[in-house]
Amino acid sequence: MANIISFLVLLILGYVFGQWAERRHFKFIQHRERLLKNILCFNVKTLPSYDTAPDVELVVGNVVISIDYFKRIAAGLNNIFGGRVSSYESLVERARREAILRMKLNAKERGASMIFNVKLETASIYKGNGQQVGSVEVYAYGTALIDNH
Amino acid sequence: MIITNIEALPGKTIVKHLGMVQGNTVRAKHIGRDLMAGFKNIFGGELKGYTELLQEAREESVARMIEQAQAIGANAVINVRFSTSSITAGAAELFAYGTAVVIE
């Protein structure tokens, strides 16, 4: 009985706080995306031609985000019936957008306005003991062009 | 030392290729951070401790790569790539590799 109660409490806590945190995070992401929209990202390697050569520097951004309890249970149910696992979709989307934003911020701090050859790498983080944690790390990196004149 | 993940540097010419250089580091999770992560697993959200841990580890692997490049007389590393792999539960390997070159 105690097990069922703690399970339900965790489920409700996860749902309430998870939804709230996710909505807040998306709002925060959108806000910063508007602020950093003048920093352009490209995933091509060829640089535009310049009269005076710009400086180049590697810029990076990373983030680790964990899923909440409710969504993890929902994803577990999805695993039985198949189909889209929408709870993980939003998790990975948040992580990617956040990582790109941090990379852009890193570029902005160095006075760059363009990032070339942007690569994204995603890694899942497990806890072991068969206990799935459901955290994802996204790492974004690219070459920032810094106009030095 | 210039580090980029593109193949050519604007306004500079590559005079010599010195081959591949690499740097890696294997990091384990810290128990305090792990406890916090367990907590965050209920509520969801960013695991700041892990974000920092992985970023520090990547910086270290890049530093090792740079060390190796300097040892063979390079002044830039181009076409840098990163790779992450979890080796066992609780430890991750962060790997950085690139081509060491001499530029003018």
gemmi code that builds the backbone of each chain (N, CA, C; Angstrom):
import gemmi

chains = {
    "A": [
        ("MET", (0.839, -1.208, 0.000), (0.000, 0.000, 0.000), (0.877, 1.263, 0.000)),
        ("ALA", (1.880, 1.233, 0.899), (2.778, 2.390, 0.991), (3.496, 2.618, -0.339)),
        ("ASN", (3.799, 1.513, -1.010), (4.455, 1.606, -2.308), (3.583, 2.327, -3.326)),
        ("ILE", (2.323, 1.949, -3.322), (1.395, 2.553, -4.284), (1.226, 4.038, -3.991)),
        ("ILE", (1.159, 4.368, -2.705), (0.984, 5.779, -2.337), (2.209, 6.592, -2.766)),
        ("SER", (3.395, 6.073, -2.474), (4.599, 6.834, -2.843), (4.717, 6.949, -4.366)),
        ("PHE", (4.306, 5.892, -5.056), (4.325, 5.933, -6.524), (3.404, 7.036, -7.032)),
        ("LEU", (2.191, 7.093, -6.475), (1.225, 8.100, -6.912), (1.684, 9.513, -6.567)),
        ("VAL", (2.286, 9.643, -5.381), (2.786, 10.965, -4.975), (3.882, 11.421, -5.931)),
        ("LEU", (4.798, 10.507, -6.244), (5.882, 10.847, -7.177), (5.323, 11.201, -8.542)),
        ("LEU", (4.303, 10.451, -8.946), (3.692, 10.684, -10.260), (3.086, 12.083, -10.316)),
        ("ILE", (2.363, 12.438, -9.259), (1.698, 13.748, -9.231), (2.738, 14.865, -9.140)),
        ("LEU", (3.735, 14.672, -8.259), (4.801, 15.674, -8.139), (5.505, 15.866, -9.473)),
        ("GLY", (5.818, 14.749, -10.104), (6.499, 14.796, -11.395), (5.662, 15.523, -12.426)),
        ("TYR", (4.370, 15.232, -12.431), (3.493, 15.855, -13.432), (3.422, 17.360, -13.213)),
        ("VAL", (3.124, 17.760, -11.971), (2.916, 19.183, -11.675), (4.205, 19.979, -11.901)),
        ("PHE", (5.298, 19.522, -11.251), (6.537, 20.287, -11.351), (7.185, 20.148, -12.725)),
        ("GLY", (7.058, 18.969, -13.303), (7.655, 18.737, -14.619), (7.033, 19.628, -15.679)),
        ("GLN", (5.707, 19.677, -15.682), (5.006, 20.507, -16.668), (5.346, 21.976, -16.472)),
        ("TRP", (5.370, 22.361, -15.197), (5.659, 23.757, -14.874), (7.080, 24.122, -15.313)),
        ("ALA", (8.019, 23.248, -15.000), (9.418, 23.510, -15.348), (9.595, 23.537, -16.860)),
        ("GLU", (8.896, 22.640, -17.540), (9.057, 22.578, -18.993), (8.512, 23.836, -19.653)),
        ("ARG", (7.337, 24.263, -19.199), (6.739, 25.465, -19.788), (7.621, 26.677, -19.543)),
        ("ARG", (8.144, 26.748, -18.332), (9.007, 27.871, -17.989), (10.287, 27.846, -18.818)),
        ("HIS", (10.824, 26.656, -19.015), (12.052, 26.528, -19.792), (11.833, 26.931, -21.247)),
        ("PHE", (10.696, 26.479, -21.821), (10.410, 26.842, -23.217), (10.270, 28.350, -23.389)),
        ("LYS", (9.632, 28.981, -22.397), (9.464, 30.440, -22.451), (10.817, 31.135, -22.416)),
        ("PHE", (11.676, 30.634, -21.527), (13.016, 31.189, -21.355), (13.837, 30.993, -22.635)),
        ("ILE", (13.681, 29.820, -23.263), (14.390, 29.535, -24.513), (13.940, 30.504, -25.600)),
        ("GLN", (12.613, 30.664, -25.728), (12.086, 31.547, -26.776), (12.561, 32.982, -26.585)),
        ("HIS", (12.571, 33.406, -25.333), (13.015, 34.758, -25.018), (14.467, 34.972, -25.457)),
        ("ARG", (15.321, 34.009, -25.119), (16.739, 34.159, -25.478), (16.985, 33.965, -26.969)),
        ("GLU", (16.138, 33.145, -27.593), (16.294, 32.965, -29.043), (16.032, 34.280, -29.779)),
        ("ARG", (15.080, 35.045, -29.269), (14.819, 36.358, -29.874), (15.997, 37.291, -29.657)),
        ("LEU", (16.587, 37.239, -28.476), (17.716, 38.121, -28.163), (18.947, 37.784, -29.003)),
        ("LEU", (19.114, 36.507, -29.315), (20.336, 36.068, -30.006), (20.108, 35.789, -31.483)),
        ("LYS", (18.996, 36.297, -32.020), (18.675, 35.931, -33.403), (19.637, 36.535, -34.423)),
        ("ASN", (20.389, 37.563, -34.027), (21.339, 38.157, -34.972), (22.643, 37.371, -35.081)),
        ("ILE", (22.774, 36.306, -34.302), (23.933, 35.420, -34.454), (23.504, 34.256, -35.337)),
        ("LEU", (24.138, 34.152, -36.475), (23.684, 33.169, -37.460), (24.473, 31.879, -37.340)),
        ("CYS", (23.753, 30.776, -37.478), (24.397, 29.464, -37.421), (24.300, 28.804, -38.786)),
        ("PHE", (25.389, 28.227, -39.238), (25.376, 27.492, -40.499), (26.002, 26.129, -40.263)),
        ("ASN", (25.539, 25.137, -40.996), (26.262, 23.881, -40.882), (27.043, 23.554, -42.143)),
        ("VAL", (27.461, 24.602, -42.857), (28.364, 24.403, -43.987), (29.786, 24.733, -43.540)),
        ("LYS", (30.744, 24.175, -44.276), (32.141, 24.370, -43.900), (32.799, 25.532, -44.623)),
        ("THR", (32.269, 25.876, -45.801), (32.933, 26.921, -46.581), (32.588, 28.297, -46.029)),
        ("LEU", (33.605, 29.076, -45.794), (33.403, 30.406, -45.241), (33.204, 31.401, -46.368)),
        ("PRO", (32.482, 32.485, -46.109), (32.355, 33.528, -47.131), (33.709, 34.206, -47.345)),
        ("SER", (33.899, 34.787, -48.517), (35.205, 35.418, -48.770), (35.231, 36.810, -48.131)),
        ("TYR", (36.365, 37.120, -47.595), (36.542, 38.388, -46.888), (37.713, 39.148, -47.482)),
        ("ASP", (37.663, 40.495, -47.349), (38.819, 41.289, -47.755), (39.920, 41.142, -46.713)),
        ("THR", (39.527, 41.318, -45.449), (40.489, 41.062, -44.377), (40.015, 39.817, -43.641)),
        ("ALA", (40.924, 38.911, -43.456), (40.544, 37.620, -42.889), (40.095, 37.765, -41.434)),
        ("PRO", (38.973, 37.171, -41.074), (38.531, 37.213, -39.676), (39.255, 36.167, -38.835)),
        ("ASP", (39.217, 36.369, -37.536), (39.747, 35.352, -36.620), (38.721, 34.242, -36.486)),
        ("VAL", (39.188, 33.042, -36.264), (38.253, 31.951, -36.025), (38.528, 31.336, -34.660)),
        ("GLU", (37.474, 30.864, -34.059), (37.610, 30.255, -32.733), (36.496, 29.237, -32.535)),
        ("LEU", (36.828, 28.170, -31.834), (35.823, 27.145, -31.548), (34.907, 27.640, -30.418)),
        ("VAL", (33.604, 27.579, -30.650), (32.657, 27.935, -29.578), (31.803, 26.704, -29.265)),
        ("VAL", (31.467, 26.554, -28.004), (30.758, 25.346, -27.580), (29.605, 25.684, -26.636)),
        ("GLY", (28.689, 24.773, -26.527), (27.600, 24.908, -25.553), (27.104, 23.524, -25.196)),
        ("ASN", (26.861, 23.275, -23.930), (26.316, 21.958, -23.581), (25.290, 22.066, -22.474)),
        ("VAL", (24.453, 21.065, -22.383), (23.441, 21.036, -21.335), (23.046, 19.583, -21.073)),
        ("VAL", (22.766, 19.276, -19.813), (22.228, 17.962, -19.442), (20.845, 18.213, -18.857)),
        ("ILE", (19.829, 17.582, -19.422), (18.467, 17.758, -18.903), (17.888, 16.402, -18.535)),
        ("SER", (17.204, 16.381, -17.421), (16.578, 15.153, -16.947), (15.069, 15.208, -17.169)),
        ("ILE", (14.514, 14.042, -17.393), (13.070, 13.930, -17.580), (12.426, 13.796, -16.199)),
        ("ASP", (11.150, 14.177, -16.072), (10.501, 14.022, -14.761), (9.865, 12.637, -14.622)),
        ("TYR", (9.452, 12.342, -13.408), (8.959, 10.997, -13.084), (7.726, 10.614, -13.898)),
        ("PHE", (6.802, 11.547, -14.020), (5.564, 11.267, -14.739), (5.845, 10.884, -16.193)),
        ("LYS", (6.709, 11.665, -16.819), (7.011, 11.416, -18.228), (7.762, 10.111, -18.434)),
        ("ARG", (8.566, 9.761, -17.432), (9.304, 8.514, -17.565), (8.345, 7.323, -17.532)),
        ("ILE", (7.331, 7.424, -16.665), (6.334, 6.356, -16.604), (5.524, 6.335, -17.907)),
        ("ALA", (5.175, 7.536, -18.385), (4.403, 7.621, -19.631), (5.191, 7.023, -20.791)),
        ("ALA", (6.502, 7.288, -20.807), (7.352, 6.737, -21.870), (7.438, 5.224, -21.748)),
        ("GLY", (7.435, 4.731, -20.513), (7.456, 3.285, -20.288), (6.208, 2.627, -20.852)),
        ("LEU", (5.077, 3.284, -20.689), (3.824, 2.761, -21.256), (3.876, 2.791, -22.772)),
        ("ASN", (4.456, 3.892, -23.293), (4.623, 4.005, -24.742), (5.437, 2.860, -25.309)),
        ("ASN", (6.393, 2.392, -24.506), (7.245, 1.302, -24.958), (6.460, 0.015, -25.161)),
        ("ILE", (5.370, -0.117, -24.429), (4.547, -1.322, -24.580), (3.715, -1.231, -25.848)),
        ("PHE", (3.099, -0.066, -26.050), (2.168, 0.052, -27.178), (2.817, 0.553, -28.462)),
        ("GLY", (4.023, 1.070, -28.342), (4.689, 1.588, -29.539), (4.176, 2.972, -29.890)),
        ("GLY", (4.730, 3.531, -30.947), (4.273, 4.844, -31.383), (5.206, 5.944, -30.935)),
        ("ARG", (4.767, 7.155, -31.118), (5.597, 8.312, -30.770), (5.759, 8.425, -29.265)),
        ("VAL", (6.996, 8.686, -28.849), (7.231, 8.905, -27.423), (7.376, 10.414, -27.255)),
        ("SER", (6.234, 11.087, -27.160), (6.267, 12.556, -27.206), (6.936, 13.145, -25.968)),
        ("SER", (6.934, 12.406, -24.844), (7.564, 12.980, -23.657), (9.069, 13.114, -23.835)),
        ("TYR", (9.663, 12.193, -24.590), (11.098, 12.312, -24.846), (11.394, 13.303, -25.957)),
        ("GLU", (10.440, 13.461, -26.877), (10.650, 14.432, -27.963), (10.858, 15.836, -27.412)),
        ("SER", (9.995, 16.209, -26.464), (10.127, 17.570, -25.929), (11.396, 17.714, -25.100)),
        ("LEU", (11.803, 16.638, -24.446), (13.042, 16.674, -23.651), (14.255, 16.957, -24.545)),
        ("VAL", (14.337, 16.211, -25.647), (15.490, 16.361, -26.533), (15.450, 17.712, -27.244)),
        ("GLU", (14.236, 18.158, -27.573), (14.121, 19.459, -28.234), (14.618, 20.573, -27.312)),
        ("ARG", (14.186, 20.512, -26.066), (14.634, 21.519, -25.090), (16.144, 21.521, -24.973)),
        ("ALA", (16.711, 20.324, -24.899), (18.161, 20.215, -24.727), (18.896, 20.770, -25.942)),
        ("ARG", (18.422, 20.462, -27.145), (19.103, 20.942, -28.358), (19.050, 22.455, -28.442)),
        ("ARG", (17.842, 22.990, -28.218), (17.719, 24.443, -28.335), (18.556, 25.143, -27.284)),
        ("GLU", (18.586, 24.587, -26.105), (19.380, 25.178, -25.021), (20.881, 25.133, -25.351)),
        ("ALA", (21.336, 24.009, -25.873), (22.764, 23.876, -26.201), (23.156, 24.863, -27.290)),
        ("ILE", (22.282, 25.016, -28.301), (22.579, 25.959, -29.383), (22.622, 27.381, -28.838)),
        ("LEU", (21.690, 27.683, -27.935), (21.678, 29.029, -27.335), (22.959, 29.314, -26.563)),
        ("ARG", (23.426, 28.316, -25.830), (24.659, 28.521, -25.052), (25.859, 28.702, -25.955)),
        ("MET", (25.850, 27.979, -27.080), (26.931, 28.146, -28.049), (26.884, 29.557, -28.629)),
        ("LYS", (25.657, 30.019, -28.966), (25.507, 31.369, -29.512), (25.962, 32.427, -28.514)),
        ("LEU", (25.638, 32.202, -27.250), (26.038, 33.136, -26.205), (27.559, 33.192, -26.092)),
        ("ASN", (28.170, 32.016, -26.176), (29.622, 31.905, -26.152), (30.229, 32.695, -27.317)),
        ("ALA", (29.584, 32.610, -28.484), (30.062, 33.339, -29.664), (29.891, 34.840, -29.469)),
        ("LYS", (28.760, 35.214, -28.883), (28.474, 36.637, -28.687), (29.493, 37.273, -27.743)),
        ("GLU", (29.872, 36.522, -26.718), (30.852, 37.027, -25.757), (32.194, 37.316, -26.422)),
        ("ARG", (32.470, 36.593, -27.499), (33.729, 36.820, -28.208), (33.571, 37.816, -29.350)),
        ("GLY", (32.389, 38.388, -29.490), (32.155, 39.393, -30.520), (31.938, 38.827, -31.903)),
        ("ALA", (31.505, 37.575, -31.985), (31.256, 36.966, -33.289), (29.794, 37.131, -33.667)),
        ("SER", (29.518, 37.096, -34.975), (28.118, 37.161, -35.389), (27.733, 35.971, -36.257)),
        ("MET", (28.681, 35.126, -36.572), (28.379, 33.956, -37.397), (29.112, 32.728, -36.861)),
        ("ILE", (28.426, 31.596, -36.932), (29.046, 30.334, -36.522), (28.926, 29.357, -37.686)),
        ("PHE", (30.043, 28.791, -38.085), (30.053, 27.845, -39.204), (30.303, 26.424, -38.727)),
        ("ASN", (29.881, 25.505, -39.579), (30.065, 24.067, -39.329), (29.564, 23.648, -37.933)),
        ("VAL", (28.334, 24.005, -37.666), (27.751, 23.662, -36.363), (27.442, 22.167, -36.328)),
        ("LYS", (27.917, 21.528, -35.273), (27.655, 20.091, -35.092), (26.933, 19.906, -33.761)),
        ("LEU", (26.029, 18.965, -33.742), (25.304, 18.656, -32.507), (25.551, 17.211, -32.157)),
        ("GLU", (25.836, 16.984, -30.893), (26.060, 15.623, -30.460), (25.154, 15.320, -29.277)),
        ("THR", (24.497, 14.197, -29.311), (23.564, 13.843, -28.238), (24.055, 12.579, -27.560)),
        ("ALA", (24.061, 12.593, -26.239), (24.459, 11.398, -25.499), (23.450, 11.166, -24.387)),
        ("SER", (23.121, 9.917, -24.135), (22.209, 9.644, -23.024), (23.037, 9.280, -21.806)),
        ("ILE", (22.539, 9.629, -20.650), (23.269, 9.376, -19.415), (22.470, 8.402, -18.562)),
        ("TYR", (23.090, 7.313, -18.215), (22.421, 6.280, -17.433), (23.012, 6.197, -16.045)),
        ("LYS", (22.240, 5.664, -15.163), (22.688, 5.556, -13.790), (23.212, 4.153, -13.463)),
        ("GLY", (22.830, 3.169, -14.229), (23.260, 1.798, -13.931), (22.258, 1.066, -13.074)),
        ("ASN", (22.575, -0.124, -12.646), (21.698, -1.013, -11.883), (20.363, -1.237, -12.591)),
        ("GLY", (20.361, -1.159, -13.863), (19.125, -1.332, -14.619), (18.154, -0.191, -14.427)),
        ("GLN", (18.603, 0.822, -13.683), (17.723, 1.943, -13.369), (17.943, 3.024, -14.418)),
        ("GLN", (16.964, 3.209, -15.252), (17.139, 4.184, -16.315), (16.855, 5.576, -15.800)),
        ("VAL", (17.800, 6.468, -16.040), (17.632, 7.811, -15.525), (16.871, 8.698, -16.501)),
        ("GLY", (17.132, 8.524, -17.771), (16.427, 9.345, -18.748), (16.917, 10.771, -18.774)),
        ("SER", (18.257, 10.924, -18.702), (18.831, 12.257, -18.876), (19.529, 12.277, -20.223)),
        ("VAL", (19.515, 13.442, -20.816), (20.142, 13.544, -22.117), (21.126, 14.712, -22.104)),
        ("GLU", (22.265, 14.509, -22.738), (23.209, 15.599, -22.878), (23.283, 15.986, -24.338)),
        ("VAL", (23.196, 17.265, -24.607), (23.418, 17.739, -25.970), (24.597, 18.691, -25.946)),
        ("TYR", (25.485, 18.483, -26.902), (26.675, 19.297, -27.019), (26.677, 19.927, -28.403)),
        ("ALA", (26.760, 21.237, -28.451), (26.787, 21.933, -29.737), (28.130, 22.624, -29.878)),
        ("TYR", (28.747, 22.505, -31.043), (30.000, 23.220, -31.254), (30.135, 23.668, -32.694)),
        ("GLY", (30.902, 24.706, -32.883), (31.094, 25.249, -34.224), (32.229, 26.252, -34.212)),
        ("THR", (32.518, 26.771, -35.395), (33.605, 27.731, -35.525), (33.023, 29.129, -35.663)),
        ("ALA", (33.355, 29.996, -34.724), (32.844, 31.367, -34.765), (33.795, 32.248, -35.554)),
        ("LEU", (33.205, 33.123, -36.362), (33.993, 34.079, -37.135), (33.994, 35.410, -36.402)),
        ("ILE", (35.176, 35.871, -36.062), (35.261, 37.112, -35.298), (35.899, 38.188, -36.175)),
        ("ASP", (35.097, 39.211, -36.471), (35.618, 40.321, -37.267), (36.536, 41.150, -36.396)),
        ("ASN", (37.770, 41.286, -36.830), (38.725, 41.984, -35.962), (39.081, 43.373, -36.469)),
        ("HIS", (38.166, 43.983, -37.222), (38.433, 45.358, -37.632), (37.242, 46.255, -37.402)),
    ],
    "B": [
        ("MET", (47.761, 28.962, -30.290), (47.134, 27.731, -30.803), (45.702, 28.026, -31.252)),
        ("ILE", (45.433, 27.797, -32.525), (44.081, 28.019, -33.052), (43.373, 26.669, -33.152)),
        ("ILE", (42.169, 26.616, -32.627), (41.375, 25.389, -32.665), (40.106, 25.689, -33.460)),
        ("THR", (39.853, 24.931, -34.512), (38.597, 25.129, -35.241), (38.068, 23.780, -35.692)),
        ("ASN", (36.798, 23.754, -36.088), (36.301, 22.517, -36.676), (36.021, 22.673, -38.170)),
        ("ILE", (36.680, 23.648, -38.815), (36.620, 23.730, -40.276), (37.981, 23.321, -40.830)),
        ("GLU", (38.023, 23.144, -42.143), (39.234, 22.561, -42.717), (40.283, 23.573, -43.160)),
        ("ALA", (39.862, 24.814, -43.369), (40.821, 25.815, -43.807), (40.664, 27.049, -42.938)),
        ("LEU", (41.756, 27.764, -42.738), (41.670, 28.965, -41.921), (41.681, 30.180, -42.838)),
        ("PRO", (40.769, 31.112, -42.643), (40.718, 32.268, -43.530), (41.977, 33.120, -43.417)),
        ("GLY", (42.536, 33.489, -44.564), (43.695, 34.373, -44.591), (45.000, 33.715, -44.210)),
        ("LYS", (44.980, 32.391, -44.016), (46.212, 31.711, -43.619), (46.391, 30.488, -44.515)),
        ("THR", (47.633, 30.120, -44.710), (47.861, 28.910, -45.493), (48.484, 27.836, -44.617)),
        ("ILE", (48.067, 26.631, -44.899), (48.606, 25.498, -44.162), (49.893, 25.078, -44.863)),
        ("VAL", (50.994, 25.138, -44.146), (52.263, 24.793, -44.776), (52.664, 23.349, -44.496)),
        ("LYS", (52.105, 22.774, -43.467), (52.503, 21.413, -43.125), (51.397, 20.698, -42.354)),
        ("HIS", (51.120, 19.478, -42.754), (50.191, 18.640, -42.001), (51.003, 17.723, -41.100)),
        ("LEU", (50.623, 17.633, -39.848), (51.389, 16.805, -38.915), (50.626, 15.581, -38.431)),
        ("GLY", (49.481, 15.333, -39.013), (48.718, 14.143, -38.632), (47.732, 14.400, -37.511)),
        ("MET", (47.121, 13.328, -37.079), (46.039, 13.457, -36.110), (46.562, 13.572, -34.679)),
        ("VAL", (45.922, 14.433, -33.929), (46.210, 14.517, -32.492), (44.913, 14.262, -31.737)),
        ("GLN", (45.044, 13.751, -30.537), (43.834, 13.414, -29.789), (44.030, 13.615, -28.301)),
        ("GLY", (42.939, 13.748, -27.623), (42.982, 13.872, -26.171), (41.723, 13.249, -25.609)),
        ("ASN", (41.864, 12.525, -24.518), (40.653, 11.949, -23.931), (40.693, 12.033, -22.418)),
        ("THR", (39.546, 11.867, -21.831), (39.461, 11.808, -20.383), (38.237, 10.983, -20.010)),
        ("VAL", (38.379, 10.201, -18.954), (37.245, 9.417, -18.459), (36.880, 9.984, -17.098)),
        ("ARG", (35.629, 10.347, -16.949), (35.194, 10.960, -15.703), (34.102, 10.126, -15.052)),
        ("ALA", (34.163, 10.060, -13.768), (33.101, 9.396, -13.020), (32.275, 10.455, -12.322)),
        ("LYS", (31.057, 10.079, -11.991), (30.175, 11.033, -11.339), (30.470, 11.084, -9.850)),
        ("HIS", (30.261, 12.244, -9.326), (30.522, 12.577, -7.952), (29.265, 12.218, -7.160)),
        ("ILE", (29.429, 11.665, -5.977), (28.256, 11.156, -5.253), (27.242, 12.247, -4.894)),
        ("GLY", (27.733, 13.398, -4.498), (26.831, 14.507, -4.161), (26.002, 14.933, -5.352)),
        ("ARG", (26.675, 14.984, -6.498), (25.982, 15.362, -7.724), (24.958, 14.309, -8.108)),
        ("ASP", (25.304, 13.060, -7.802), (24.414, 11.955, -8.124), (23.126, 12.025, -7.306)),
        ("LEU", (23.272, 12.419, -6.044), (22.098, 12.554, -5.181), (21.158, 13.619, -5.715)),
        ("MET", (21.746, 14.745, -6.079), (20.990, 15.859, -6.640), (20.287, 15.420, -7.921)),
        ("ALA", (20.993, 14.612, -8.702), (20.425, 14.144, -9.964), (19.229, 13.242, -9.709)),
        ("GLY", (19.306, 12.422, -8.654), (18.193, 11.550, -8.310), (16.953, 12.359, -7.975)),
        ("PHE", (17.173, 13.464, -7.325), (16.116, 14.388, -6.957), (15.494, 15.013, -8.199)),
        ("LYS", (16.365, 15.457, -9.090), (15.913, 16.090, -10.327), (15.170, 15.118, -11.228)),
        ("ASN", (15.423, 13.829, -11.010), (14.746, 12.828, -11.830), (13.269, 12.751, -11.537)),
        ("ILE", (12.854, 13.268, -10.387), (11.427, 13.285, -10.068), (10.795, 14.525, -10.688)),
        ("PHE", (11.472, 15.656, -10.531), (10.876, 16.914, -10.955), (11.241, 17.334, -12.378)),
        ("GLY", (12.257, 16.735, -12.920), (12.699, 17.135, -14.251), (13.515, 18.408, -14.178)),
        ("GLY", (14.210, 18.726, -15.255), (14.973, 19.967, -15.294), (16.446, 19.722, -15.546)),
        ("GLU", (17.184, 20.828, -15.585), (18.596, 20.724, -15.926), (19.409, 20.156, -14.769)),
        ("LEU", (20.335, 19.276, -15.087), (21.269, 18.765, -14.087), (22.556, 19.583, -14.198)),
        ("LYS", (22.584, 20.705, -13.480), (23.695, 21.658, -13.630), (25.041, 21.029, -13.291)),
        ("GLY", (25.035, 20.170, -12.274), (26.278, 19.521, -11.872), (26.872, 18.696, -13.003)),
        ("TYR", (26.020, 17.973, -13.706), (26.490, 17.155, -14.825), (26.919, 18.018, -16.001)),
        ("THR", (26.166, 19.080, -16.241), (26.537, 19.978, -17.340), (27.955, 20.487, -17.139)),
        ("GLU", (28.221, 20.936, -15.897), (29.557, 21.461, -15.596), (30.615, 20.372, -15.662)),
        ("LEU", (30.287, 19.225, -15.104), (31.228, 18.106, -15.091), (31.654, 17.731, -16.513)),
        ("LEU", (30.675, 17.609, -17.400), (30.988, 17.202, -18.771), (31.750, 18.297, -19.507)),
        ("GLN", (31.383, 19.549, -19.224), (32.080, 20.650, -19.881), (33.537, 20.701, -19.428)),
        ("GLU", (33.766, 20.553, -18.133), (35.144, 20.539, -17.606), (35.937, 19.386, -18.223)),
        ("ALA", (35.278, 18.238, -18.323), (35.956, 17.074, -18.888), (36.326, 17.322, -20.342)),
        ("ARG", (35.432, 17.953, -21.090), (35.743, 18.252, -22.499), (36.896, 19.225, -22.603)),
        ("GLU", (36.888, 20.234, -21.720), (37.986, 21.202, -21.745), (39.309, 20.501, -21.482)),
        ("GLU", (39.273, 19.524, -20.586), (40.500, 18.798, -20.296), (40.952, 17.961, -21.489)),
        ("SER", (40.001, 17.335, -22.172), (40.421, 16.527, -23.324), (40.971, 17.423, -24.430)),
        ("VAL", (40.395, 18.615, -24.579), (40.932, 19.557, -25.565), (42.334, 20.001, -25.143)),
        ("ALA", (42.518, 20.247, -23.851), (43.837, 20.661, -23.359), (44.887, 19.586, -23.640)),
        ("ARG", (44.491, 18.329, -23.478), (45.424, 17.231, -23.764), (45.741, 17.142, -25.244)),
        ("MET", (44.724, 17.415, -26.043), (44.941, 17.400, -27.495), (45.918, 18.516, -27.880)),
        ("ILE", (45.732, 19.681, -27.290), (46.605, 20.825, -27.577), (48.048, 20.512, -27.151)),
        ("GLU", (48.176, 19.894, -25.983), (49.487, 19.502, -25.477), (50.213, 18.618, -26.489)),
        ("GLN", (49.460, 17.656, -27.007), (50.037, 16.734, -27.991), (50.428, 17.479, -29.273)),
        ("ALA", (49.590, 18.412, -29.685), (49.875, 19.174, -30.900), (51.118, 20.038, -30.718)),
        ("GLN", (51.234, 20.640, -29.530), (52.407, 21.488, -29.267), (53.679, 20.651, -29.236)),
        ("ALA", (53.566, 19.449, -28.728), (54.733, 18.575, -28.629), (55.300, 18.225, -29.999)),
        ("ILE", (54.450, 18.195, -31.027), (54.969, 17.875, -32.354), (55.168, 19.132, -33.202)),
        ("GLY", (55.050, 20.278, -32.575), (55.405, 21.528, -33.251), (54.313, 22.158, -34.090)),
        ("ALA", (53.059, 21.853, -33.788), (51.971, 22.453, -34.556), (51.590, 23.796, -33.938)),
        ("ASN", (50.980, 24.676, -34.736), (50.450, 25.901, -34.139), (48.951, 26.059, -34.369)),
        ("ALA", (48.316, 25.004, -34.888), (46.849, 25.018, -35.005), (46.345, 23.587, -35.089)),
        ("VAL", (45.120, 23.389, -34.654), (44.458, 22.096, -34.824), (43.166, 22.367, -35.572)),
        ("ILE", (43.023, 21.735, -36.729), (41.819, 21.979, -37.533), (40.954, 20.721, -37.572)),
        ("ASN", (39.726, 20.931, -38.025), (38.773, 19.826, -38.180), (38.588, 19.025, -36.887)),
        ("VAL", (38.414, 19.742, -35.806), (38.262, 19.095, -34.496), (36.876, 18.467, -34.365)),
        ("ARG", (36.839, 17.263, -33.823), (35.565, 16.568, -33.561), (35.531, 16.123, -32.100)),
        ("PHE", (34.323, 16.022, -31.592), (34.154, 15.525, -30.221), (33.355, 14.242, -30.259)),
        ("SER", (33.630, 13.387, -29.307), (32.858, 12.165, -29.220), (32.687, 11.783, -27.751)),
        ("THR", (31.532, 11.278, -27.415), (31.225, 10.893, -26.027), (30.801, 9.443, -26.004)),
        ("SER", (31.306, 8.688, -25.062), (30.792, 7.329, -24.938), (30.729, 6.965, -23.467)),
        ("SER", (29.679, 6.239, -23.096), (29.612, 5.800, -21.704), (30.247, 4.421, -21.637)),
        ("ILE", (31.220, 4.283, -20.771), (31.986, 3.045, -20.703), (31.301, 2.066, -19.767)),
        ("THR", (31.107, 2.488, -18.521), (30.307, 1.676, -17.600), (29.286, 2.622, -16.998)),
        ("ALA", (28.387, 2.090, -16.223), (27.433, 2.955, -15.536), (28.220, 3.875, -14.620)),
        ("GLY", (27.983, 5.143, -14.720), (28.637, 6.088, -13.819), (29.909, 6.709, -14.342)),
        ("ALA", (30.387, 6.289, -15.509), (31.585, 6.917, -16.053), (31.401, 7.164, -17.543)),
        ("ALA", (31.955, 8.270, -17.996), (31.844, 8.598, -19.410), (33.203, 8.992, -19.945)),
        ("GLU", (33.438, 8.680, -21.203), (34.677, 9.096, -21.833), (34.373, 10.234, -22.790)),
        ("LEU", (35.159, 11.295, -22.673), (35.043, 12.418, -23.580), (36.307, 12.438, -24.409)),
        ("PHE", (36.130, 12.513, -25.707), (37.248, 12.363, -26.615), (37.242, 13.520, -27.609)),
        ("ALA", (38.397, 14.117, -27.832), (38.510, 15.191, -28.817), (39.647, 14.835, -29.756)),
        ("TYR", (39.439, 15.024, -31.049), (40.514, 14.729, -31.989), (40.479, 15.704, -33.151)),
        ("GLY", (41.622, 15.873, -33.776), (41.716, 16.814, -34.873), (43.021, 16.633, -35.620)),
        ("THR", (43.233, 17.477, -36.626), (44.451, 17.393, -37.422), (45.380, 18.524, -37.015)),
        ("ALA", (46.591, 18.180, -36.634), (47.576, 19.202, -36.262), (48.241, 19.736, -37.515)),
        ("VAL", (48.317, 21.043, -37.619), (48.938, 21.651, -38.795), (49.835, 22.818, -38.390)),
        ("VAL", (50.685, 23.192, -39.330), (51.482, 24.399, -39.138), (50.925, 25.419, -40.126)),
        ("ILE", (50.560, 26.588, -39.640), (49.998, 27.609, -40.527), (50.890, 28.837, -40.566)),
        ("GLU", (50.736, 29.593, -41.623), (51.477, 30.854, -41.733), (50.524, 31.967, -42.100)),
    ],
}
model = gemmi.Model(1)
for chain_id, residues in chains.items():
    chain = gemmi.Chain(chain_id)
    for i, (resn, *xyz) in enumerate(residues, 1):
        res = gemmi.Residue()
        res.name, res.seqid = resn, gemmi.SeqId(i, " ")
        for name, pos in zip(("N", "CA", "C"), xyz):
            atom = gemmi.Atom()
            atom.name, atom.element = name, gemmi.Element(name[0])
            atom.pos, atom.b_iso = gemmi.Position(*pos), 0.0
            res.add_atom(atom)
        chain.add_residue(res)
    model.add_chain(chain)
structure = gemmi.Structure()
structure.add_model(model)
structure.setup_entities()
